[in-house]
């Protein structure tokens, strides 16, 4: 049996750089992975929005925040859903005329079913809270108490963590699709080394 010289491109798998076809497959796979992560960001955001919008109060997260009474009159309503900025499901967005305790009359839009067509024709008890002087940055909602405002704030803060993590994974995958995995790994190593020096 005679030895023959090795032919080009022969040898164990992984010897030398990958072919352009293999590199293209890796980059397409990375791009699809990035799309999956990006879709997950949207789904998680909508899921948290659905939970957060179960709260019908205003933006006063503390019971000590001063609030004033107001009365609302429902003028018209539109239904959003099954997927909208309010989350999953169907939600009422209603145009409401609000009369405040000090006599101001405002025309506002209340979303996520704070009021509904069932409230039309009768005064709706609301609460006003303003974050800025001279009645600026005001928020309106139903009277709430107990643990609802605090729970709403906790859920809102917790929602940022999975959304941010998934967004980072999506960005990493898209970078791998654009630059190649090896370059992204080298970039990551440089960033870690630079952070360690500082």
C-alpha positions as CSV (number, residue, x, y, z in Angstrom):
1,X,0.0,0.0,0.0
2,X,1.6,3.3,-1.1
3,X,1.1,6.6,0.6
4,X,-0.4,9.3,-1.6
5,X,0.0,13.0,-1.0
6,X,-2.7,14.8,0.9
7,X,-5.1,16.6,-1.4
8,X,-6.2,20.2,-0.8
9,X,-9.0,20.7,1.7
10,X,-8.5,17.3,3.2
11,X,-7.9,16.7,6.9
12,X,-9.8,16.7,10.1
13,X,-12.8,18.9,10.4
14,X,-12.0,22.3,11.9
15,X,-8.5,22.5,10.2
16,X,-8.2,26.0,8.8
17,X,-10.8,28.7,8.5
18,X,-14.4,27.7,7.7
19,X,-15.7,27.9,4.1
20,X,-17.8,30.9,3.0
21,X,-20.9,28.7,2.9
22,X,-20.4,27.5,6.5
23,X,-19.7,31.1,7.6
24,X,-22.9,32.3,5.8
25,X,-24.9,29.6,7.6
26,X,-23.5,30.7,11.0
27,X,-24.4,34.3,10.3
28,X,-27.9,33.5,9.1
29,X,-28.4,31.4,12.2
30,X,-27.2,34.3,14.4
31,X,-29.5,36.7,12.6
32,X,-32.5,34.4,13.2
33,X,-31.5,34.0,16.8
34,X,-31.4,37.8,17.2
35,X,-35.0,38.0,15.7
36,X,-36.2,35.3,18.2
37,X,-34.7,37.3,21.1
38,X,-36.2,40.6,19.7
39,X,-39.6,38.9,19.5
40,X,-39.2,37.7,23.0
41,X,-38.6,41.3,24.1
42,X,-41.9,42.4,22.6
43,X,-43.8,39.5,24.1
44,X,-42.4,40.0,27.6
45,X,-43.1,43.8,27.3
46,X,-46.7,43.1,26.3
47,X,-47.1,40.5,29.1
48,X,-45.9,43.0,31.7
49,X,-48.1,45.7,30.2
50,X,-51.1,43.4,30.6
51,X,-50.4,42.9,34.3
52,X,-49.5,46.5,34.9
53,X,-52.7,47.8,33.3
54,X,-54.8,45.8,35.7
55,X,-54.1,48.7,38.0
56,X,-56.7,51.4,37.5
57,X,-55.3,54.1,39.8
58,X,-53.2,57.1,38.9
59,X,-49.4,57.6,39.1
60,X,-49.3,58.1,42.9
61,X,-47.3,55.1,44.0
62,X,-47.3,56.2,47.7
63,X,-50.3,56.5,50.0
64,X,-48.7,59.8,51.3
65,X,-48.8,61.5,47.9
66,X,-51.4,64.2,47.9
67,X,-54.4,63.5,45.7
68,X,-57.5,65.5,45.0
69,X,-60.9,64.4,44.0
70,X,-62.2,64.8,40.5
71,X,-65.4,63.8,38.6
72,X,-65.3,62.3,35.1
73,X,-67.9,62.1,32.4
74,X,-67.4,59.6,29.7
75,X,-67.9,61.1,26.2
76,X,-66.9,58.2,23.8
77,X,-64.9,55.0,23.9
78,X,-62.9,52.9,21.5
79,X,-61.8,49.3,22.1
80,X,-58.2,48.3,21.5
81,X,-57.0,44.7,21.1
82,X,-56.4,41.8,21.0
83,X,-52.8,43.1,21.0
84,X,-52.1,46.8,21.6
85,X,-49.9,49.1,23.7
86,X,-52.1,48.2,26.7
87,X,-51.0,44.6,26.4
88,X,-52.9,41.4,25.5
89,X,-56.7,41.3,25.5
90,X,-59.3,44.0,24.8
91,X,-59.1,47.4,26.5
92,X,-61.3,50.5,26.5
93,X,-59.8,53.8,25.7
94,X,-62.3,56.6,26.5
95,X,-62.5,60.3,26.0
96,X,-63.4,61.8,29.4
97,X,-64.3,65.3,30.5
98,X,-62.9,65.8,34.0
99,X,-64.0,68.4,36.5
100,X,-61.5,68.9,39.2
101,X,-62.1,69.9,42.8
102,X,-60.8,73.5,42.1
103,X,-63.2,73.9,39.2
104,X,-60.9,73.1,36.2
105,X,-62.5,71.3,33.3
106,X,-60.2,69.0,31.2
107,X,-60.7,66.8,28.2
108,X,-58.5,63.7,28.6
109,X,-58.0,60.2,27.2
110,X,-58.1,57.4,29.8
111,X,-56.8,54.0,28.6
112,X,-56.5,50.4,29.8
113,X,-60.2,50.3,30.8
114,X,-60.0,52.8,33.7
115,X,-63.5,53.7,32.5
116,X,-65.7,52.0,29.9
117,X,-69.0,52.6,28.0
118,X,-70.8,51.2,31.0
119,X,-69.8,54.4,32.9
120,X,-71.4,56.7,30.3
121,X,-74.3,58.8,31.6
122,X,-73.2,58.9,35.2
123,X,-70.4,60.7,37.2
124,X,-67.2,58.7,37.7
125,X,-65.3,59.2,40.9
126,X,-61.6,59.9,40.0
127,X,-58.4,61.0,41.7
128,X,-55.9,63.5,40.3
129,X,-52.2,63.6,41.2
130,X,-49.8,66.1,39.6
131,X,-46.0,65.7,39.5
132,X,-45.3,69.3,38.6
133,X,-46.5,72.7,39.9
134,X,-49.4,74.6,38.4
135,X,-51.3,71.4,37.6
136,X,-48.8,70.1,35.1
137,X,-47.8,66.4,34.7
138,X,-51.2,65.3,36.1
139,X,-52.4,61.7,36.1
140,X,-56.0,60.5,36.7
141,X,-57.4,57.2,37.8
142,X,-59.9,55.4,40.1
143,X,-59.5,55.6,43.8
144,X,-57.2,52.8,44.9
145,X,-55.6,51.8,48.2
146,X,-54.0,49.0,50.0
147,X,-51.2,47.1,48.3
148,X,-52.1,47.9,44.7
149,X,-49.9,51.1,44.1
150,X,-46.9,49.5,45.7
151,X,-47.3,46.2,43.8
152,X,-47.7,48.1,40.6
153,X,-44.4,49.9,41.2
154,X,-42.6,46.6,42.1
155,X,-43.8,44.9,39.0
156,X,-42.8,47.8,36.8
157,X,-39.3,47.8,38.2
158,X,-39.0,44.0,37.8
159,X,-40.1,44.2,34.2
160,X,-37.0,46.0,33.2
161,X,-34.6,43.1,34.0
162,X,-35.8,40.4,31.6
163,X,-36.5,43.0,28.9
164,X,-32.9,44.4,29.2
165,X,-31.4,40.9,29.3
166,X,-33.2,39.8,26.2
167,X,-32.3,43.0,24.4
168,X,-28.7,42.5,25.1
169,X,-28.9,38.9,23.8
170,X,-30.6,40.2,20.6
171,X,-27.9,42.8,20.1
172,X,-25.1,40.2,20.6
173,X,-26.7,37.9,18.1
174,X,-27.1,40.7,15.5
175,X,-23.5,41.7,15.9
176,X,-22.5,38.1,15.4
177,X,-24.5,38.0,12.2
178,X,-22.9,41.3,10.9
179,X,-19.3,40.8,12.0
180,X,-19.0,37.1,12.6
181,X,-18.8,35.2,15.9
182,X,-15.0,35.3,16.1
183,X,-14.9,39.1,15.8
184,X,-17.6,39.5,18.4
185,X,-15.9,37.2,20.8
186,X,-12.7,39.2,20.3
187,X,-14.6,42.4,20.9
188,X,-16.1,41.1,24.0
189,X,-12.7,39.9,25.3
190,X,-11.3,43.4,24.7
191,X,-14.2,45.1,26.5
192,X,-13.8,42.7,29.5
193,X,-10.0,43.3,29.6
194,X,-10.5,47.1,29.4
195,X,-13.1,47.0,32.2
196,X,-10.7,44.9,34.3
197,X,-7.9,47.5,33.9
198,X,-10.1,50.3,35.0
